[in-house]
Amino acid sequence: MKKIIKALDVFFNNRTVKYLVVYSIVDGTDDEN
């Protein structure tokens, strides 16, 4: 279980992943218009 948490921690600390997540959230909220 700790290995999974460690992997997720590295995954979410990745700058590219953060931008993709933020972009997808912004893109999703903007979908209404």
C-alpha positions as a printed Julia matrix, in Angstrom:
33×3 Matrix{Float64}:
   0.0    0.0     0.0
   2.83   2.4     0.83
   4.32   1.87   -2.63
   1.05   2.95   -4.24
   0.88   6.09   -2.07
   4.51   6.88   -2.9
   3.83   6.43   -6.61
   0.75   8.66   -6.44
   2.75  11.26   -4.51
   5.4   11.35   -7.23
   2.69  11.35   -9.91
   0.82  14.31   -8.43
   4.02  16.22   -7.68
   4.86  16.08  -11.37
   4.45  19.59  -12.81
   3.11  18.36  -16.14
   0.42  16.32  -14.42
  -0.64  19.35  -12.37
  -1.02  21.46  -15.52
  -3.02  18.7   -17.22
  -5.32  18.34  -14.2
  -5.84  22.1   -13.9
  -6.39  22.41  -17.66
  -8.94  19.59  -17.69
 -10.82  21.15  -14.74
 -10.86  24.58  -16.39
 -11.81  23.01  -19.71
 -14.59  21.07  -17.98
 -16.11  24.09  -16.22
 -15.89  26.13  -19.44
 -17.83  23.41  -21.28
 -21.19  24.89  -20.21
 -20.88  28.04  -22.31
